[in-house]
Amino acid sequence: MLKQRKQDFPSDLNKKLNIAYINLCTETEGPYKRMAIWFQGCNILCKGCCNPELQEIKIAHLMTIQDVVDIALMTKKENCIEGVTFLGGEPTMQEGLGCLARALSTVGLGTILFTGKQYDSLSQDIKNSMDLIVDGRYEDELIDNERNLVGSKNQRIIYITDRYKGCEDWFLSVREKKVEINFSSSLFLNGDVV
């Protein structure tokens, strides 16, 4: 499905990722219409995690980077998505995450990463392949009711590229709480806690 020449894409497109869920089009997991990918498995285990079912390190759905890029291209065409958000679980446990982000960038999609790790502890590969990173453990006693999509006050929004600098208001302004419900072969809910 990729229309680009193979050499335009990062190598290792056959590397496998452990994916729990994919939402093809959401407006709750970052600015603009986006595809959201929740990865299975977490080695941080924050108390009060909003996705405790994704903490267990087990096989969910193994997909190649190529498979995910093909899905993103399809939903870009069908839903006009602007980018992809990586959530979890802990996305940085996926060995091919940087490669996936670079491949998505090559086809014009932005990338946002939510990680429980501190920015300084991330690999250079991860830092160099994202447009925006929200870092830091979720701290139950530091709940953040001021910023959108950020769970606790210790977490930082780090603009790696200029792609989302014009979207600062999306994270910082009060907006209506929103929950999305998607129907396919199953029911999928995502968005703000209500």
C-alpha positions in Angstrom: 0.0 0.0 0.0 3.0 2.3 0.5 3.2 4.6 -2.6 6.7 5.9 -1.6 9.9 4.3 -2.8 11.2 1.7 -0.3 14.5 3.6 0.2 12.4 6.6 1.5 11.4 4.6 4.5 13.4 3.4 7.5 14.6 -0.1 7.4 13.2 -2.8 9.7 9.6 -2.3 8.5 9.0 -6.0 9.3 9.9 -5.5 13.0 6.9 -6.5 15.2 5.1 -4.3 17.7 2.8 -5.5 20.5 -0.4 -3.5 20.1 -3.4 -3.6 22.4 -5.7 -1.3 20.5 -5.8 1.1 17.6 -8.4 3.9 17.2 -8.4 4.9 13.5 -9.7 8.4 14.1 -10.0 10.3 17.4 -10.1 14.0 18.5 -9.4 13.3 22.2 -5.8 12.0 22.1 -4.1 15.2 20.9 -4.8 18.1 18.6 -6.5 17.6 15.2 -7.9 14.3 14.0 -5.4 11.5 14.9 -4.9 7.8 14.9 -4.2 6.5 18.4 -2.2 3.4 19.2 -2.2 1.8 22.7 0.7 -0.6 23.3 0.5 -3.6 25.6 2.9 -3.9 28.5 4.4 -1.5 31.0 7.5 -1.6 33.2 6.6 1.6 35.2 3.3 0.5 36.8 2.1 3.9 38.0 -0.5 3.7 40.8 -3.8 5.0 39.6 -3.0 4.3 35.9 -5.9 5.1 33.6 -5.1 1.9 31.6 -4.2 -0.8 34.2 -5.3 -3.5 31.8 -2.4 -2.5 29.5 0.3 -2.9 32.2 0.6 -6.7 32.0 3.5 -7.8 29.8 1.8 -10.2 27.5 1.2 -10.7 23.8 -1.8 -8.8 22.6 -1.7 -8.2 18.8 1.7 -8.5 17.0 1.8 -6.3 14.0 4.7 -5.2 11.8 5.7 -1.6 11.4 4.7 -1.9 7.8 1.2 -3.1 8.8 0.7 -0.1 11.1 2.0 2.4 8.5 -0.5 0.9 5.9 -3.3 1.3 8.4 -2.2 4.9 9.0 -2.1 5.6 5.3 -5.6 4.2 4.9 -7.1 6.2 7.7 -5.2 9.3 6.5 -7.0 9.0 3.2 -10.4 8.0 4.7 -10.5 10.2 7.8 -8.0 13.0 7.0 -5.9 12.4 10.2 -3.0 14.7 10.8 -1.0 12.5 13.1 -0.6 9.5 15.4 -0.5 9.4 19.2 1.4 6.6 21.0 0.0 5.5 24.4 0.0 2.5 26.6 1.1 0.6 28.5 4.5 2.0 28.0 5.2 2.7 24.3 9.0 2.9 24.7 9.1 -0.8 25.5 8.5 -1.3 21.8 11.9 -1.8 20.1 10.6 -0.5 16.8 8.9 2.7 18.1 11.4 5.1 16.6 11.3 3.3 13.3 7.5 3.5 13.3 7.6 7.2 14.1 10.1 7.9 11.3 8.0 5.9 8.8 4.9 7.9 9.8 6.8 11.2 9.4 7.9 10.1 6.0 4.2 9.9 4.9 3.4 13.4 6.4 2.0 12.4 9.8 2.9 14.0 13.1 3.8 11.9 16.2 2.9 12.4 19.9 4.4 10.1 22.5 3.0 9.6 26.1 5.6 8.0 28.3 6.0 7.4 32.0 9.7 7.8 31.6 11.6 11.1 32.0 12.7 12.7 28.7 16.4 12.5 29.7 16.2 8.7 30.1 14.8 8.2 26.6 17.0 6.9 23.8 18.2 9.4 21.3 16.4 7.4 18.7 13.0 8.0 20.4 13.8 11.7 21.1 14.8 12.3 17.5 11.8 10.6 16.0 8.9 12.3 17.8 7.3 15.7 17.3 6.0 16.0 20.9 6.6 14.0 24.0 4.6 14.1 27.3 6.9 12.6 29.9 6.8 11.5 33.5 5.1 8.9 35.7 1.5 9.5 36.5 1.4 10.6 40.2 -2.0 10.0 41.7 -1.5 12.7 44.4 -0.6 15.4 41.8 -3.7 15.2 39.5 -3.6 17.9 36.9 -7.0 19.5 36.3 -5.6 22.5 34.4 -4.0 20.9 31.3 -5.8 18.7 28.8 -4.7 15.0 28.4 -1.9 15.4 30.9 -2.6 13.2 34.0 -0.5 14.8 36.7 1.3 18.1 37.4 4.8 16.5 37.3 4.4 15.5 33.6 5.9 17.8 31.0 4.8 18.7 27.5 8.0 18.8 25.4 7.9 20.2 21.9 10.7 18.3 19.9 9.8 19.9 16.6 7.8 23.0 15.7 4.9 20.9 14.3 2.6 21.3 17.4 3.9 24.6 18.9 0.9 26.4 17.5 -1.3 23.9 19.4 -0.3 24.9 22.9 -3.8 26.1 23.6 -5.1 22.6 22.9 -3.2 21.4 26.0 -3.5 24.5 28.1 -7.0 25.9 27.6 -10.1 24.5 29.4 -12.1 22.5 27.0 -15.3 20.4 27.3 -14.8 16.9 28.7 -15.2 14.5 25.8 -15.7 10.7 25.4 -15.7 9.0 22.0 -17.5 5.8 21.4 -16.5 3.8 18.3 -18.3 0.7 17.0 -16.7 -1.9 14.8 -16.4 -5.6 15.7 -16.4 -4.3 19.4 -17.2 -1.3 21.4 -14.3 1.1 22.0 -14.4 4.1 24.4 -11.7 6.7 24.8 -11.3 10.3 26.0 -11.6 12.2 29.3 -12.7 10.6 32.6 -16.3 11.4 33.2 
